[in-house]
């Protein structure tokens, strides 16, 4: 896949990056190099390899599933500009 200058302009616009016309060729080359590297990575055979969550094999520690900070509804509602029956009141978003 190759990126042209029109695509570079579109990507810059969507990401809200200001690019001068002089910067377009350099950015085009950089994006094409990134895409070439990704295509090169796609050629690697990863069949039979499990995804990993860490470089070091370890078992994740589990914590007890217990409420640790409950019973403070009144304190939380004290911060709300508007509330009713223990719920936050917000402006209607959809008619």
MARSE-218750 format. One record per residue (C-alpha): x, y, z negated. Coordinates in steps of 0.001 Angstrom, whole numbers. Example, Ala and Ser with C-alpha at 12.3 -4.5 7.8 and 13.67 -1.06 7.14 Angstrom:
<sites>
      east     north        up
     12300     -4500     -7800
     13670     -1060     -7140
</sites>
This chain:
<sites>
      east     north        up
         0         0         0
      1302      3432       897
       179      6801      -436
      -118      9771      1936
        23     13446       996
     -3769     13787      1050
     -3989     11037     -1565
     -1302     12748     -3646
     -3319     15970     -3541
     -6458     14080     -4614
     -4655     12334     -7494
     -3195     15662     -8628
     -6635     17281     -8479
     -8301     14458    -10429
     -5578     14510    -13092
     -5616     18318    -13265
     -1940     18624    -12311
      -906     21706    -10355
      1403     20718     -7484
      3030     23047     -4986
      3223     22013     -1348
      6992     21604     -1794
      6446     19031     -4560
      4112     16800     -2530
      6804     14803      -649
      8743     14052     -3858
      5579     12987     -5670
      4540     10888     -2679
      7903      9068     -2780
      7591      8484     -6536
      4058      7098     -6275
      5061      4827     -3397
      8038      3545     -5451
      5712      2796     -8391
      3268       936     -6151
      6119     -1036     -4552
      7303     -2096     -8012
      3778     -3215     -8969
      3544     -5245     -5748
      6898     -6812     -6618
      5557     -7755    -10063
      2519     -9394     -8429
      4871    -11860     -6719
      6012    -13320    -10049
      4448    -16709    -10800
      2812    -16479    -14230
       647    -19581    -14024
       745    -21534    -17258
      2015    -18583    -19297
      -264    -17405    -22063
      -753    -13674    -22652
      1001    -12457    -25767
       134     -9802    -28288
      3679     -9449    -29597
      7202    -10261    -28492
      7742    -12165    -31715
      5443    -15164    -32135
      3460    -14630    -35316
        54    -15246    -36766
     -2012    -12172    -37502
     -2849    -11688    -41153
     -6533    -11609    -41962
     -7943     -9401    -44664
    -10990    -10092    -46749
    -14203     -8920    -45118
    -15403     -6759    -47977
    -16862     -3272    -48279
    -14117     -1085    -49716
    -15602      2403    -49547
    -19358      2180    -49845
    -21957      3842    -52008
    -20976      7369    -50981
    -23894      8235    -48728
    -24753     11352    -50747
    -21163     12648    -50432
    -21181     12055    -46684
    -24602     13634    -46179
    -23414     16714    -48088
    -21198     17491    -45077
    -24032     17260    -42543
    -25590     20536    -41368
    -28978     18795    -41078
    -30117     15450    -42449
    -33354     13641    -43156
    -33977     10410    -45093
    -30247      9627    -45211
    -29693     10128    -41457
    -27912     12873    -39529
    -30181     15134    -37502
    -28735     16070    -34113
    -30138     18110    -31224
    -32150     16158    -28706
    -29915     15200    -25800
    -32429     13752    -23345
    -35895     15057    -22555
</sites>
